[in-house]
């Protein structure tokens, strides 16, 4: 038994338990703070009524929290299946996939909610940068930063091709452009603003920066080959030179004998 490996694994296990406990405690505190507004929409949500639940901010937040245990169960099932198949970083892959879905869909739902006169009010577009940023307010800016934050945080962990800030910026901006275009085409009585695109993309980049320390394992988590160890290329070159010299000396000896 490797006692060094077992000793090194204990701090990691303790750190994970501590982080999980802090996350659960923080979530419980957040639910306690917003329990009043959430309970106002709870009866309608539990009754399956669309109006007053799925078309309100409180209802969407409540259903997001209710669906959280199901998302955790999906992560556990996917990770267990991948570990049984011998996939590297099974837990990280599963968490990243479910994190992108569970953390993005509710915000997309909120952004696609119609205004007071959908289909009646004319579609509005604002293409002047930073003009609508003043009218958003702090709450609106924070909300727009969070729309694609989960996508920016988890996407480079899951896909090595997205492990780059310019690519995450392009991904966030592209997804935001699609959302703003859908708002315009469907005439949801919402303003399709270029400032929304800028803030959404900035939120994705900021979230990607927060997960940057885990990007280096994105290739391994996708099932690809592990990155070469430091000095491996140098050793390979030395071995190649040694083989070449050996073959040259052997060929010279044969030619001399002939």
N, C-alpha and C positions, 0 to 999 in steps of 0.2 A: 504493500500500500504506500502511495506517495503522500507522506505526511505534509510536505511543503504545499502540495496542491490543495489538500484538505484545509490547511491553515489559511491559505489565500482565499479559498471559497467562502469561508465563514464571514469575513467582513463584507463581501459582495452580497451574500444572502441577507445579512443584517441591514445593509444599506437599502436593499430592495424592499424589505419589510417596512423599514422606516419611511421610505418614500410613499409606499402604498398607504400606510396609515395616515400620513400627512395629507395625501390626496383625498382619502375618504373623509377625514375630519374637515378639510376645507370645503368639500362638496356639501357635507351636512350643515356646516355653518351658513353656506350660501342659500341652501334650501330653507333654513330657518329664518333667514332675513327676508326672503321673498315669499314666505308661506302665505301671507295674507292675499296678495293678488292671485297667486296660483290657486288657492282654494276657492276663489270666486268663480273660476272657470271649470273647476273640477266636476261639479254635477253635470254640466252639459257635455264635457268630454267623456265622462263615464257612461252617459246615455247615448253616446255616438252621434250627437247633434253637430251639424256643420257650423251653423251660426252660433257664435258665442264661444266656440272652441277652436276649430281649425282655421278660422278667419281672424283670430286675435293673437296678439303677441303673447299674452299670458297662457293661452291654450297651447300654442306651439312649444313654449318653454316647458310647460307641464308634461306634454306628451314626449318631449325629448328626454326628460328625466325618467319618465315611466319606462321608456324603451331602453334606458341605459343598462339594466340587468340583462336584457336580451342580447345587447351588443357584447357585453362581457362574456356571456355564455357562448356566443359565436366565436369570439377570439379564442376562448379556451378549446373549443371543438376543433377549430382550424389548426391551432398550434399543436394539439395532441396528435392529430392526423399527420401533420408534417414531421413531427418528431419521430413518429413510428416509421415514416418513410425515409428517415435519415437526412432530412433537409436541414441545412445550416441556418442558424438564427430563425428558427420556426416561430418563436414567440414574437420577435420583432417584426417579422413579415406580417403575421396575423394582426398584431396591434396596429401596424401602419395602415393596412387595408381597411380595417373597421374604423380606425380613427378618421380616415379621409371621408368615409361615408357618413358616419354618425356626427361628425363635427361640421360637415358642409351642407348636408341636405336641409336641416332646419333653417339655416340662414338663407339658402336659396328659396325656401318656401316663404319666408318673411319678405324677401325682396320682390317676389312675384305676386304678393297680395295686391288685389286691385284697390284703387282709391275710392272716392265717394261716387264718381260717375263713370264707371268703366264702359267703354263702347260708345259713350255719348260725348264726353269731353275730348277735344282734339288732342292728338299726340303732340308732346312737347319735347324739344331737344335743346340742350345747352352745350355748345361746343367751345365756349370760352373758358380756358383753364383758370382755375382758382376763383372764379366768380361765385360759384355756389358753395365754396368751402366755408365762407363766412356765415352763411345761413344754415349750415348743417348743425352747428352747435357741438358741444363736446360729446354728447350722447350719440349724435349721428355719426361723428367721426370715428368714435370707438366701435360703433356697430359696423361701419363699413370696413374698418380694419380687420374685424373678426370674420367677415364673410368667407374669405378664402384662406384664413389663417391655418386651419387644420390641413388644408390641401398643401399649403406651403411647408408646414411642419413635417408631415408624414411622407409626402411624395418623394423627396430625395432620399429618404431612408429606405423606401421600397424599390425605387427604380434608379439604378445607377446612371441612366441617361439623363435624369433630371437633377443630378447632384451638382448644380451650378447655379449661382445667383442670377446671371442673365437669363437662364432657361426658366427659373422659377418666376422671374419677373415677367417673361413672355407668357408663361402659363397663366399667371394670375390676371394679366391684362387681357389675354385672349378670352378666358372664361368670363371676365367681367363685361367685355364687349358683347359676347353672346347674350348675357343676361339683359344688358341695356337694350340691345336690338330686339329681344323678345318683348320687353316692356313696351317698346314703340310699336311693334307690329301688332301685338294683341290689344293695343289701346287700353291699357290698364289704369289710365288716369294717373300716371306717374311720369316724372321728368327723367328722360334719358340723358344723363349728364356725364361729361367727360371727367368731371371731378370724382364721380363715383368710381370710374375706371382707375384713376390715379391712386385713390386711397385704397381700393381693393387690392391692387397690385402691390402697393407698399406694405399692406398687412401681410400678404403672402411672403414677401421678402424678409420682413422682420421675424416672422415665425420660422422661416427657413434658417435664419441666422441662429435662432435659439436651438435648433436641432443639428447644427453643423458638426458637432463633435461625433455624431453617429453616422455621418455620411460615408466615412471610409470603409464601413462594413456593408454598404449598400450592394456592392458586387457580390459579396459572399451571401447576403441574405436573398439575393435573387437566384441563388443556386449556381452562380458562376464560379470560376476558379479563384482560389485565394490569391491575394496580391503577393508578389515575390518578397522574400525576406531581405532586409538590408544586407548588402554585400553579396547577394546571390549571383548577381550579374558579374561582379568582379571575380568570384570563384569560378564561374563558368568560363570566363575569358582565360584565366590562368590554366584551367584544365585543358582548354582547347589548344593553347600554346604548347603545353607539355606534350599533348598527343601529337601535334604537328612536328615538334623536334624529335620525338621518339621515332616517328615514321621516317623522317628525313635521315636520321642516323642509320636506321635499318636499311633503307634503300642504298645509302652510300656504301655500307658494308657489303651488300650483295653485288653492287657494281664493281667494287675493288676485288672481290673474290673472282668475279668473271674476268 
